[in-house]
Amino acid sequence: MDLLKQLESKMQALVHQRNQLREELEALKAAGAGEEREVQSLRAQLEEATAEKVALERDREAVKDQVAAILRALEALG
């Protein structure tokens, strides 16, 4: 009888441990999903910033071309 009680006690401890590990696994999965959403958000922000950078570079080139044209026109006048 003593052996059965020991086995039952160990079995209950193992079941409890298994349940705790399942809960921890679920918590880790939930945290991972949250981090994945954050990574996706950061990627989207990076894409937006890159697109803005490209647009600003185009604008800068256009301004440089306009300044060069103005300087050429001034030189032609002077």
Secondary structure as GFF3:
##gff-version 3
##sequence-region A 1 78
A	DSSP	alpha_helix	2	77	.	.	.	ID=ss1
###
